[in-house]
Amino acid sequence: MNSIRIVTISLFTLALIACGGGGSPLKDSSNDSATDNNSTDGGTAGGSSDVTSVSGRNITFLPLSILETSQEYSGSSEDNVFITERFFPFIHGVLLSTFNAKTLELQEATIDDFVITEDDQLLDSNESFPILQKVGAIPTYLHSAIVIDVSNSVKDSVELSNIASETKSLIALMQGSNDPVIANQRFTIWVFAGRVKELTSGFTEDKTVLDAALDQITNPNLINEISSSSSLNEAIVEAVGRFDGNGEGASDTPFLFRDRNGINNDLIEGVSTDRIQLSSLIVITSGDDTLGVFSNEQVKVAIESQSQVVFPSQISSAGGIEAGSITKNFGKPFIAVLVGKDKNREIEASVSSNASNILDLRDSNLTQLRFADKVAGFQKSLIELRKREGDRYFLRYASPFRQGSHERIIKTGAVDVNYSLTAPIEIGDFQNIGMPSEEYFPGIISSVEITTERNEYLQNLININNTNIFYPATRWTKTVFANTDYSWSLNGTPLGSDPITGAVTVAQSAVTGISTLSLTNNALGETKSIQLTSTTDSIFLAFDGLTGFPLNGQTIARDDLGYIDLNASEPVDPDNPVAPEYVFQIKYQDYNVPLESYAYELDIPSAIEKDPNDDAAAYDFNSIIGGFQIKKSFIDNIAGPVIVTVKNTALNTEAVFTIIR
């Protein structure tokens, strides 16, 4: 059994994981553990083996979520955590793929194939209403690091200009791919010998910039600068990025290879219903590491620092699986091209044991290196496996727990290979919040839901070119509503619906910029809205951090803002009461862009930003992860309308709204 214990992030912090703004402000992040067993080796993991699914079918599953395996890379307090999704109020969500548990081939599934327990008790379907939906199009992006060895073992036997030329051909081939994820990927170029150096300034898709960077590898001054020995392992760890720790090879020196101060070159990955960010690593090397700054094991940790769990039959890369486990970590797609002389020479285990594909060109025609076609093919196959397009389900259910510590297990009734996902539920003090059907916040939270003809899960921002026919639904209740109970509007203008299906069709010409599609269940008096766009350009949205209310273009009275007391969690001491400190919290999110380390600014006339180097200095607003906090005392003193501008300075996008008295 491969059991992993983790910590759950509090539902009410509305935490956003990773860079670039994280997830929707109505979402929280939940960390899950995983167990997997083969039934011939001890039965079903994570619960009673005599409990089967309603369907009784031999179906198993794997999460699509990225497994953060190492604290040194994730910054988490624990190793081995899945980042899943969670919604107010107490709705848990997991992205997953389903398989025939005997053949391990992809197979369609329904919610009746799953067994969900909390504290070893089966969920009551009439209370928690579990649902399994296919997910519509998810914007998907790819970052690739190309790492080139210019140490003596390479440059003494191969013309570096040939490597540069063939790498240019590789990039051109990838950019001409019929797969938009491959074609639109962004690159960094690295070079190493005794030292490691990035030749780009962060990720770019600009072929002119990439070609110029590759031309530098033939520059004698560069070769002299980075010396002639080889630090292969260090180059891999630094190109992967996000590392904060010590070398464990010939050096125990502390290193910080993490995006900061405008640096944007970490191979970050993330999978959610809003965005999929993938990465790959391409290393052109002789396979030697003469300095040993990082150990081979540390390279393994780097490659697997963000993994997907897979069945071993799904990938052909080297490496075994943990005893008692039927899955293995599919780390970052890693392609190695071996160049130089002496094909019989043993290469570093950092490459031989971790590369997904190895193309050995040693002792081949050293004047005509050809690797572009094969490397591009390797990458395409690896990325297709990693994104699992067309086989994405989103499982959700409403938890009834409102206090204390609990454990959730998701599994199936498989009789062959059975995988299960376990997560603690930490709530603490009693929360006076009803089940989802009992909670309604206009424009923010509703049981009403917009879906497709196939009942797919739709995100809060939809590109009209992917989906333009929408269907009504109401979740989290046993009540069945007629199509006549619903009404639709686009930007406030009523839309006619199909009298039989209740669906509406939105013409692409009707959507300019960002439009709002609203569905109202008139019997309940509840409305659900989603945003529609026809552009693939970057979009930047800001939200009220407490309520999730969209702020772009709004004019809002200061008394209608959602205020948070920063001292609410302080211990209660009647003799020394802590005064409340209220702030208005702004959360932001980027859409139609990769997950990168962007820079953000808040512009409010006459407001003073907190000085990070002087805690005693007076201030009016402060930056936090994924947002900003404005003191209520500043807002209370505004004399007239105040225009607030939130900016992504890297992308030159912004969200503007106005606060009035």
C-alpha positions as CSV (number, residue, x, y, z in Angstrom):
1,M,0.0,0.0,0.0
2,N,1.2,3.5,-0.9
3,S,-0.5,5.5,1.8
4,I,0.1,9.2,2.1
5,R,-1.0,11.4,5.0
6,I,-1.5,15.1,4.4
7,V,-3.1,18.3,5.7
8,T,-6.2,19.9,4.3
9,I,-6.3,23.6,3.7
10,S,-9.2,25.3,5.5
11,L,-12.3,25.7,3.4
12,F,-12.9,29.2,4.6
13,T,-9.5,30.6,3.7
14,L,-10.3,30.3,0.0
15,A,-6.7,29.5,-0.6
16,L,-5.2,29.7,-4.1
17,I,-2.5,27.2,-4.9
18,A,0.5,27.9,-7.2
19,C,1.4,31.1,-9.2
20,G,-0.6,33.2,-11.7
21,G,-3.7,33.6,-9.5
22,G,-4.6,30.0,-8.8
23,G,-8.2,28.9,-9.1
24,S,-11.7,30.5,-8.9
25,P,-12.3,32.5,-5.8
26,L,-15.3,30.2,-5.1
27,K,-13.0,27.3,-5.0
28,D,-10.8,26.1,-2.2
29,S,-7.9,23.6,-2.5
30,S,-8.1,20.2,-0.8
31,N,-5.1,18.0,-0.4
32,D,-5.7,14.2,-0.8
33,S,-3.8,11.1,-0.2
34,A,-3.9,7.9,-2.2
35,T,-3.8,4.2,-1.7
36,D,-3.8,1.5,-4.3
37,N,-4.1,-2.3,-4.0
38,N,-4.4,-5.3,-6.2
39,S,-7.3,-7.3,-4.8
40,T,-5.2,-10.5,-5.0
41,D,-2.8,-8.9,-2.5
42,G,-5.2,-8.0,0.3
43,G,-8.5,-6.7,-1.1
44,T,-9.8,-3.2,-1.6
45,A,-7.8,-0.4,-0.1
46,G,-9.1,2.3,2.2
47,G,-12.3,0.7,3.6
48,S,-14.4,-2.4,4.1
49,S,-13.7,-5.0,1.4
50,D,-17.3,-6.3,1.5
51,V,-18.7,-3.0,0.2
52,T,-19.2,-2.9,-3.6
53,S,-20.5,-0.2,-5.9
54,V,-24.2,0.1,-7.0
55,S,-23.3,-0.9,-10.5
56,G,-21.1,-3.9,-9.5
57,R,-18.9,-3.2,-12.5
58,N,-15.1,-3.9,-12.6
59,I,-14.1,-0.2,-12.9
60,T,-11.1,1.5,-11.3
61,F,-9.8,5.1,-11.6
62,L,-6.8,7.4,-11.3
63,P,-6.8,11.1,-10.3
64,L,-5.7,13.6,-12.9
65,S,-4.4,15.9,-10.2
66,I,-0.7,16.6,-10.0
67,L,1.0,14.8,-7.1
68,E,3.4,17.1,-5.2
69,T,5.9,14.6,-4.0
70,S,8.5,16.8,-2.3
71,Q,8.4,19.7,0.2
72,E,11.7,21.1,-1.3
73,Y,9.7,21.8,-4.5
74,S,6.1,22.4,-3.4
75,G,6.9,24.5,-0.4
76,S,4.2,22.4,1.4
77,S,4.6,21.2,4.9
78,E,4.4,17.6,3.7
79,D,5.5,15.3,0.9
80,N,3.1,13.5,-1.4
81,V,0.0,15.6,-1.7
82,F,-2.6,15.8,-4.4
83,I,-4.2,19.2,-5.0
84,T,-7.9,18.7,-5.6
85,E,-10.8,21.2,-5.7
86,R,-13.5,22.1,-3.2
87,F,-16.4,24.6,-3.4
88,F,-18.6,26.4,-0.9
89,P,-20.5,25.1,0.9
90,F,-18.5,21.9,1.6
91,I,-18.7,20.5,-1.9
92,H,-15.7,18.2,-2.7
93,G,-14.4,17.7,-6.3
94,V,-11.8,15.4,-7.9
95,L,-10.7,15.3,-11.6
96,L,-10.2,11.7,-12.6
97,S,-10.0,9.1,-15.4
98,T,-11.7,5.7,-15.3
99,F,-10.4,2.3,-16.5
100,N,-11.4,-1.3,-16.9
101,A,-9.9,-2.8,-13.7
102,K,-8.8,-6.0,-15.4
103,T,-7.4,-4.7,-18.7
104,L,-6.5,-1.2,-17.4
105,E,-7.9,0.2,-20.7
106,L,-10.0,3.4,-20.6
107,Q,-13.6,2.8,-19.9
108,E,-16.7,5.0,-19.6
109,A,-18.1,5.2,-16.0
110,T,-21.0,6.5,-14.0
111,I,-21.4,7.7,-10.5
112,D,-22.8,4.2,-9.6
113,D,-19.3,2.8,-10.2
114,F,-18.0,4.7,-7.2
115,V,-18.1,4.1,-3.5
116,I,-17.6,7.2,-1.3
117,T,-17.4,7.0,2.5
118,E,-16.9,9.6,5.2
119,D,-15.7,8.1,8.5
120,D,-16.4,4.6,7.1
121,Q,-20.0,5.4,6.4
122,L,-21.4,5.3,2.9
123,L,-22.7,8.6,1.6
124,D,-26.5,9.1,1.6
125,S,-27.2,9.9,-2.1
126,N,-30.3,11.7,-1.1
127,E,-28.3,14.0,1.2
128,S,-24.9,14.4,-0.6
129,F,-26.1,13.9,-4.2
130,P,-22.8,12.6,-5.7
131,I,-22.4,13.4,-9.4
132,L,-19.9,12.3,-12.1
133,Q,-19.6,14.5,-15.2
134,K,-17.4,14.7,-18.2
135,V,-15.6,18.0,-18.3
136,G,-15.7,20.2,-21.3
137,A,-12.7,21.9,-22.9
138,I,-10.0,22.9,-20.4
139,P,-7.4,25.4,-21.6
140,T,-4.1,23.5,-21.7
141,Y,-0.6,24.9,-21.9
142,L,2.9,23.5,-22.1
143,H,6.3,24.8,-21.0
144,S,9.5,23.1,-22.1
145,A,13.1,23.5,-21.0
146,I,15.8,22.6,-23.5
147,V,19.1,21.9,-21.7
148,I,22.4,21.6,-23.8
149,D,25.7,20.2,-22.6
150,V,28.7,22.1,-23.9
151,S,31.3,20.4,-21.6
152,N,34.5,18.9,-23.1
153,S,32.9,15.5,-23.6
154,V,30.5,17.1,-26.1
155,K,32.3,20.0,-27.7
156,D,35.5,18.0,-28.3
157,S,33.6,15.5,-30.4
158,V,30.5,17.3,-31.8
159,E,30.2,20.7,-33.6
160,L,28.1,22.8,-31.2
161,S,26.8,24.6,-34.3
162,N,25.2,21.3,-35.4
163,I,23.5,20.9,-32.1
164,A,22.2,24.5,-32.3
165,S,21.0,24.0,-35.9
166,E,19.1,20.8,-35.1
167,T,17.6,22.3,-32.0
168,K,16.3,25.2,-34.1
169,S,14.8,22.6,-36.4
170,L,13.2,20.8,-33.4
171,I,11.6,24.0,-32.2
172,A,10.3,24.8,-35.7
173,L,8.8,21.3,-36.0
174,M,7.1,21.6,-32.7
175,Q,5.7,25.0,-33.5
176,G,4.3,23.6,-36.7
177,S,2.4,20.8,-34.9
178,N,-1.3,20.2,-35.5
179,D,-1.7,19.9,-31.7
180,P,-2.2,23.5,-30.4
181,V,-0.8,22.6,-27.0
182,I,2.5,21.5,-28.7
183,A,2.5,24.3,-31.2
184,N,1.9,27.1,-28.7
185,Q,4.3,25.8,-26.0
186,R,6.8,28.2,-24.5
187,F,10.5,27.4,-24.0
188,T,13.6,28.2,-22.0
189,I,17.1,27.4,-23.3
190,W,19.8,26.4,-20.8
191,V,23.5,25.6,-21.3
192,F,25.9,23.9,-18.9
193,A,29.4,22.7,-18.4
194,G,30.9,23.2,-15.0
195,R,28.3,25.9,-14.4
196,V,24.6,26.3,-15.5
197,K,23.3,29.3,-17.4
198,E,19.9,30.2,-18.8
199,L,20.2,31.8,-22.3
200,T,16.6,33.0,-22.4
201,S,15.1,35.4,-20.0
202,G,12.2,33.2,-18.9
203,F,9.7,31.4,-21.1
204,T,9.2,32.6,-24.7
205,E,7.6,31.3,-27.9
206,D,9.4,33.9,-30.0
207,K,11.5,32.0,-32.6
208,T,13.8,34.9,-33.1
209,V,14.6,35.0,-29.4
210,L,15.1,31.3,-29.2
211,D,17.3,31.1,-32.3
212,A,19.5,33.9,-30.9
213,A,19.8,32.1,-27.6
214,L,20.9,28.9,-29.4
215,D,23.5,30.9,-31.4
216,Q,25.2,31.7,-28.2
217,I,26.3,28.2,-27.5
218,T,29.0,28.5,-30.1
219,N,30.4,31.7,-28.5
220,P,33.9,30.9,-27.1
221,N,33.4,33.5,-24.3
222,L,30.4,31.6,-23.1
223,I,32.3,28.4,-23.0
224,N,35.1,30.0,-21.1
225,E,32.6,31.5,-18.6
226,I,31.0,28.2,-17.6
227,S,34.2,26.2,-17.7
228,S,34.8,22.8,-19.2
229,S,33.7,20.1,-16.7
230,S,30.2,18.8,-16.4
231,S,27.4,19.5,-13.9
232,L,24.6,17.6,-15.6
233,N,22.6,16.9,-12.5
234,E,22.7,20.5,-11.3
235,A,21.5,21.6,-14.8
236,I,18.5,19.3,-14.7
237,V,17.5,20.4,-11.2
238,E,17.9,24.1,-12.0
239,A,16.0,23.8,-15.3
240,V,13.1,22.0,-13.5
241,G,13.1,24.8,-10.9
242,R,11.1,25.4,-7.7
243,F,13.9,23.8,-5.7
244,D,14.8,25.2,-2.2
245,G,17.3,23.0,-0.5
246,N,20.8,21.7,-0.4
247,G,22.9,19.7,-2.8
248,E,23.5,16.1,-1.6
249,G,26.3,15.0,-4.0
250,A,29.8,16.5,-3.8
251,S,28.3,19.6,-2.3
252,D,25.9,20.4,0.6
253,T,25.6,24.0,-0.6
254,P,22.1,25.5,-0.2
255,F,20.4,26.4,-3.5
256,L,17.3,28.4,-4.4
257,F,16.0,27.6,-7.9
258,R,12.6,29.1,-7.5
259,D,10.9,31.9,-9.4
260,R,11.3,35.2,-7.6
261,N,12.1,38.9,-8.3
262,G,10.9,38.8,-11.9
263,I,12.5,35.3,-12.7
264,N,10.0,33.2,-14.7
265,N,11.6,29.9,-15.7
266,D,10.2,27.2,-13.3
267,L,8.6,24.1,-14.9
268,I,5.3,24.5,-13.0
269,E,2.5,22.0,-13.5
270,G,-1.1,22.2,-12.3
271,V,-4.4,20.4,-13.2
272,S,-7.8,21.8,-12.4
273,T,-11.2,22.3,-14.1
274,D,-10.1,25.8,-15.1
275,R,-6.6,25.2,-16.6
276,I,-4.1,22.4,-17.3
277,Q,-0.4,23.4,-17.2
278,L,2.1,20.8,-18.3
279,S,5.8,20.8,-18.8
280,S,8.6,18.8,-20.5
281,L,12.4,18.6,-20.3
282,I,14.7,17.9,-23.2
283,V,18.4,17.4,-22.4
284,I,21.1,17.1,-25.0
285,T,24.2,15.6,-23.3
286,S,27.0,13.1,-23.3
287,G,25.5,11.7,-20.1
288,D,28.5,12.6,-17.9
289,D,28.4,14.5,-14.5
290,T,32.0,15.1,-13.3
291,L,31.2,17.5,-10.5
292,G,28.4,15.7,-8.7
293,V,26.8,18.8,-7.1
294,F,23.5,17.0,-7.0
295,S,23.1,13.3,-6.5
296,N,21.3,11.0,-9.0
297,E,18.6,10.5,-6.4
298,Q,18.0,14.2,-6.2
299,V,17.4,14.3,-10.0
300,K,14.8,11.6,-9.6
301,V,13.1,13.7,-6.9
302,A,13.2,16.7,-9.3
303,I,11.7,14.8,-12.2
304,E,9.0,13.3,-10.0
305,S,8.4,16.4,-7.9
306,Q,5.2,17.0,-9.9
307,S,3.8,13.7,-11.0
308,Q,0.7,12.0,-12.2
309,V,0.0,8.5,-10.9
310,V,-0.3,5.9,-13.7
311,F,-0.4,2.2,-14.2
312,P,3.0,0.9,-15.2
313,S,1.6,-0.5,-18.5
314,Q,0.8,3.1,-19.6
315,I,4.4,4.3,-19.8
316,S,7.6,2.7,-21.0
317,S,10.2,4.7,-19.0
318,A,12.7,3.2,-16.7
319,G,12.2,2.7,-13.0
320,G,10.2,0.3,-10.9
321,I,7.2,0.8,-8.6
322,E,7.1,0.8,-4.8
323,A,6.5,-2.6,-3.2
324,G,2.8,-3.2,-2.6
325,S,1.7,-0.5,-5.1
326,I,0.1,-1.0,-8.5
327,T,0.8,2.5,-9.7
328,K,4.0,4.5,-10.3
329,N,4.8,8.2,-10.5
330,F,4.8,9.6,-14.0
331,G,7.1,12.5,-13.5
332,K,7.8,15.4,-15.9
333,P,8.2,14.1,-19.4
334,F,12.0,13.9,-19.8
335,I,13.6,13.2,-23.2
336,A,17.4,12.7,-23.4
337,V,19.5,12.9,-26.5
338,L,23.0,11.4,-26.1
339,V,25.8,12.9,-28.2
340,G,29.5,12.5,-28.3
341,K,31.9,9.5,-28.5
342,D,32.1,6.1,-26.9
343,K,28.6,4.6,-27.1
344,N,29.6,1.9,-24.7
345,R,30.3,4.3,-21.9
346,E,27.9,4.1,-19.0
347,I,25.8,7.2,-18.6
348,E,24.6,8.8,-15.3
349,A,21.7,7.1,-13.6
350,S,20.1,10.5,-13.4
351,V,19.4,10.0,-17.1
352,S,19.2,6.3,-17.6
353,S,16.8,5.8,-14.7
354,N,14.6,8.8,-15.1
355,A,14.3,9.7,-18.8
356,S,11.0,8.8,-20.4
357,N,12.8,8.4,-23.8
358,I,16.5,8.2,-24.6
359,L,17.8,8.7,-28.1
360,D,21.5,7.5,-28.3
361,L,23.4,9.3,-31.1
362,R,26.9,8.7,-29.7
363,D,29.4,7.5,-32.3
364,S,27.0,8.4,-35.1
365,N,27.8,10.8,-37.9
366,L,29.0,13.7,-35.8
367,T,28.7,16.2,-38.6
368,Q,25.0,15.6,-39.3
369,L,23.1,15.2,-36.0
370,R,19.5,14.4,-36.6
371,F,17.1,14.2,-33.7
372,A,14.3,16.7,-34.3
373,D,11.8,14.3,-35.7
374,K,12.2,11.7,-33.1
375,V,12.3,14.1,-30.1
376,A,9.1,15.9,-31.4
377,G,7.4,12.5,-31.7
378,F,8.5,11.5,-28.2
379,Q,7.1,14.8,-26.7
380,K,3.8,14.5,-28.6
381,S,3.2,11.0,-27.2
382,L,4.1,11.9,-23.7
383,I,2.0,15.0,-23.6
384,E,-1.0,13.2,-25.0
385,L,-0.8,10.7,-22.1
386,R,-0.4,13.5,-19.6
387,K,-3.3,15.6,-20.6
388,R,-5.7,12.6,-21.1
389,E,-7.9,14.6,-23.4
390,G,-11.4,13.2,-23.9
391,D,-11.2,11.1,-20.7
392,R,-11.7,13.6,-17.9
393,Y,-14.4,13.2,-15.3
394,F,-15.2,15.5,-12.5
395,L,-16.7,13.8,-9.4
396,R,-18.4,16.0,-6.8
397,Y,-20.5,15.5,-3.7
398,A,-21.8,17.6,-0.8
399,S,-20.4,16.7,2.6
400,P,-22.8,16.9,5.6
401,F,-20.0,17.5,8.1
402,R,-19.9,20.9,9.8
403,Q,-17.5,20.4,12.7
404,G,-14.5,18.3,13.8
405,S,-12.0,16.0,12.0
406,H,-13.1,13.4,9.5
407,E,-11.8,11.1,6.7
408,R,-13.1,10.8,3.2
409,I,-12.4,7.8,0.9
410,I,-13.3,7.6,-2.8
411,K,-12.9,4.2,-4.4
412,T,-14.8,1.8,-6.7
413,G,-16.2,-1.7,-6.5
414,A,-13.3,-3.1,-8.7
415,V,-12.4,-6.8,-8.2
416,D,-9.1,-6.6,-9.9
417,V,-7.1,-3.4,-9.6
418,N,-8.7,-1.1,-7.0
419,Y,-7.3,2.4,-6.4
420,S,-8.6,4.7,-3.7
421,L,-8.2,8.3,-2.7
422,T,-8.2,9.4,0.9
423,A,-8.4,12.9,2.4
424,P,-8.8,14.2,5.9
425,I,-11.6,16.8,6.4
426,E,-10.6,19.4,9.0
427,I,-13.4,21.8,10.0
428,G,-12.7,22.8,13.6
429,D,-15.5,24.6,15.4
430,F,-19.1,24.3,14.3
431,Q,-20.0,26.0,11.1
432,N,-23.6,27.2,10.9
433,I,-23.9,26.6,7.2
434,G,-26.6,24.5,5.5
435,M,-26.4,22.0,2.7
436,P,-25.9,23.5,-0.8
437,S,-29.6,23.5,-1.6
438,E,-30.2,25.6,1.5
439,E,-27.5,28.3,0.7
440,Y,-28.0,30.9,-2.0
441,F,-26.0,34.1,-2.6
442,P,-27.3,35.9,-5.6
443,G,-24.8,36.0,-8.5
444,I,-22.3,33.9,-6.5
445,I,-23.6,30.6,-5.1
446,S,-26.6,28.7,-6.3
447,S,-27.9,25.1,-6.8
448,V,-28.8,26.1,-10.3
449,E,-26.2,25.0,-12.9
450,I,-25.6,25.6,-16.5
451,T,-24.5,22.4,-18.4
452,T,-24.5,20.8,-21.9
453,E,-26.6,18.3,-23.7
454,R,-24.3,15.6,-22.3
455,N,-24.6,17.0,-18.8
456,E,-20.9,18.1,-18.9
457,Y,-19.3,20.2,-16.1
458,L,-18.8,23.8,-17.3
459,Q,-16.4,26.2,-15.8
460,N,-17.2,29.9,-14.9
461,L,-15.6,31.1,-18.1
462,I,-16.4,29.4,-21.3
463,N,-15.1,30.1,-24.8
464,I,-18.2,30.2,-27.1
465,N,-16.1,28.6,-29.9
466,N,-16.0,25.4,-27.8
467,T,-19.6,25.4,-26.5
468,N,-22.5,27.5,-27.6
469,I,-25.6,25.4,-26.7
470,F,-26.4,25.4,-23.0
471,Y,-28.9,23.3,-20.9
472,P,-30.5,24.0,-17.5
473,A,-30.0,21.9,-14.4
474,T,-30.5,22.2,-10.6
475,R,-28.2,20.2,-8.3
476,W,-28.2,19.1,-4.7
477,T,-31.9,18.4,-4.5
478,K,-34.4,15.5,-5.1
479,T,-36.9,18.0,-6.6
480,V,-37.3,17.7,-10.4
481,F,-37.9,20.9,-12.3
482,A,-39.7,21.3,-15.6
483,N,-38.1,23.2,-18.5
484,T,-40.8,25.8,-18.0
485,D,-39.3,26.6,-14.6
486,Y,-36.2,28.2,-16.1
487,S,-35.5,31.4,-18.0
488,W,-32.3,32.6,-19.6
489,S,-30.7,36.0,-20.3
490,L,-27.5,37.2,-22.0
491,N,-26.1,40.5,-20.6
492,G,-29.6,41.1,-19.0
493,T,-31.5,40.6,-22.3
494,P,-34.0,37.6,-22.2
495,L,-33.2,34.6,-24.4
496,G,-35.8,32.2,-25.8
497,S,-35.2,28.5,-25.1
498,D,-36.2,25.3,-26.8
499,P,-39.6,24.3,-25.5
500,I,-38.7,20.6,-25.3
501,T,-35.1,20.7,-23.9
502,G,-35.1,24.1,-22.2
503,A,-31.7,24.8,-24.0
504,V,-30.5,28.0,-25.5
505,T,-28.2,28.6,-28.3
506,V,-25.9,31.6,-28.1
507,A,-24.7,33.0,-31.5
508,Q,-21.0,33.6,-31.6
509,S,-21.7,37.1,-33.0
510,A,-23.6,37.9,-29.8
511,V,-20.5,37.6,-27.6
512,T,-18.0,40.4,-27.7
513,G,-15.4,40.8,-25.0
514,I,-16.9,39.1,-22.0
515,S,-20.6,38.4,-21.9
516,T,-22.7,37.1,-19.0
517,L,-25.1,34.2,-19.5
518,S,-27.6,33.8,-16.7
519,L,-30.0,30.9,-15.9
520,T,-32.8,31.5,-13.4
521,N,-34.8,28.7,-11.8
522,N,-38.0,30.7,-11.3
523,A,-39.5,28.1,-8.9
524,L,-36.6,28.5,-6.6
525,G,-35.9,32.2,-7.3
526,E,-32.2,31.4,-7.8
527,T,-29.9,32.5,-10.6
528,K,-26.6,31.1,-11.9
529,S,-24.3,33.1,-14.2
530,I,-21.2,32.2,-16.2
531,Q,-19.0,34.3,-18.4
532,L,-18.7,33.8,-22.1
533,T,-15.9,34.9,-24.4
534,S,-14.9,34.4,-28.0
535,T,-11.3,35.4,-27.6
536,T,-8.2,33.4,-26.8
537,D,-6.4,36.6,-25.7
538,S,-5.5,36.8,-22.0
539,I,-8.3,37.8,-19.7
540,F,-7.9,39.2,-16.2
541,L,-10.7,39.1,-13.7
542,A,-10.9,40.4,-10.1
543,F,-13.3,39.1,-7.4
544,D,-14.5,40.1,-3.9
545,G,-12.3,37.8,-1.8
546,L,-15.1,37.0,0.7
547,T,-18.1,36.5,-1.5
548,G,-16.5,35.8,-4.9
549,F,-18.6,38.6,-6.5
550,P,-17.0,39.6,-9.9
551,L,-15.6,43.2,-9.7
552,N,-14.7,44.0,-13.3
553,G,-16.5,47.1,-14.5
554,Q,-18.7,47.3,-11.3
555,T,-19.6,50.3,-9.2
556,I,-20.0,49.1,-5.6
557,A,-21.1,50.9,-2.5
558,R,-18.5,50.5,0.3
559,D,-21.1,49.0,2.6
560,D,-21.8,46.2,0.1
561,L,-18.2,45.0,0.1
562,G,-17.3,41.8,1.9
563,Y,-15.0,42.6,4.8
564,I,-12.7,40.1,6.6
565,D,-11.5,40.4,10.2
566,L,-7.8,39.5,10.2
567,N,-7.9,39.0,13.9
568,A,-10.9,36.6,13.9
569,S,-8.7,33.6,14.6
570,E,-6.9,35.2,17.6
571,P,-7.5,33.5,20.9
572,V,-10.4,35.0,22.9
573,D,-9.1,36.7,26.1
574,P,-11.8,38.7,28.0
575,D,-9.2,40.5,29.9
576,N,-7.2,41.5,26.8
577,P,-9.7,41.6,23.9
578,V,-8.3,41.9,20.5
579,A,-9.8,44.7,18.4
580,P,-11.1,43.5,15.0
581,E,-9.0,44.5,11.9
582,Y,-11.3,44.6,8.9
583,V,-10.0,44.5,5.3
584,F,-11.6,44.3,1.9
585,Q,-9.9,41.4,0.1
586,I,-9.5,41.3,-3.7
587,K,-8.7,38.0,-5.4
588,Y,-7.7,37.8,-9.1
589,Q,-7.4,35.2,-11.8
590,D,-5.8,35.1,-15.2
591,Y,-7.6,33.2,-18.0
592,N,-6.3,32.1,-21.4
593,V,-2.7,32.2,-20.2
594,P,-0.2,29.7,-19.0
595,L,0.5,29.2,-15.3
596,E,3.5,31.3,-14.8
597,S,5.0,33.6,-12.2
598,Y,3.4,37.0,-13.0
599,A,3.7,40.3,-11.3
600,Y,0.7,42.2,-10.0
601,E,0.0,45.8,-8.9
602,L,-2.9,47.6,-7.2
603,D,-3.5,51.2,-8.0
604,I,-5.7,53.3,-5.7
605,P,-5.4,57.1,-5.7
606,S,-3.8,58.4,-2.5
607,A,-3.5,54.9,-1.0
608,I,-0.2,53.8,0.6
609,E,1.1,50.3,0.0
610,K,2.6,48.4,2.9
611,D,6.4,48.5,3.0
612,P,7.6,44.9,3.3
613,N,10.8,46.1,5.0
614,D,9.0,48.2,7.7
615,D,6.2,46.6,9.6
616,A,5.8,49.7,11.7
617,A,5.1,52.0,8.8
618,A,1.5,53.2,8.2
619,Y,-0.2,51.7,5.1
620,D,-3.6,51.4,3.4
621,F,-3.3,48.2,1.4
622,N,-1.1,45.1,1.3
623,S,-0.4,42.4,-1.3
624,I,-1.1,38.7,-0.4
625,I,-0.8,35.5,-2.4
626,G,-3.3,35.8,-5.2
627,G,-4.7,39.1,-4.2
628,F,-4.7,42.3,-2.2
629,Q,-6.2,43.6,1.1
630,I,-7.4,47.1,1.5
631,K,-8.0,48.4,5.1
632,K,-11.6,49.2,5.9
633,S,-10.5,52.3,7.7
634,F,-9.2,53.7,4.3
635,I,-12.4,52.8,2.5
636,D,-14.5,54.4,5.3
637,N,-12.7,57.7,4.7
638,I,-13.2,58.0,1.0
639,A,-14.9,61.3,0.1
640,G,-16.2,60.3,-3.3
641,P,-15.9,57.6,-6.0
642,V,-12.5,55.8,-5.9
643,I,-11.3,53.9,-9.0
644,V,-9.5,50.7,-8.2
645,T,-7.2,49.1,-10.8
646,V,-5.7,45.7,-10.4
647,K,-3.0,44.9,-12.9
648,N,-1.0,42.0,-14.3
649,T,2.1,44.0,-15.2
650,A,3.7,41.1,-17.1
651,L,0.7,40.7,-19.4
652,N,-0.4,44.3,-19.3
653,T,-4.0,43.3,-18.4
654,E,-6.2,44.9,-15.8
655,A,-9.5,44.8,-13.9
656,V,-11.0,48.2,-13.0
657,F,-13.9,48.9,-10.6
658,T,-15.2,51.8,-8.6
659,I,-16.0,52.1,-4.9
660,I,-18.5,54.7,-3.8
661,R,-19.8,56.0,-0.5
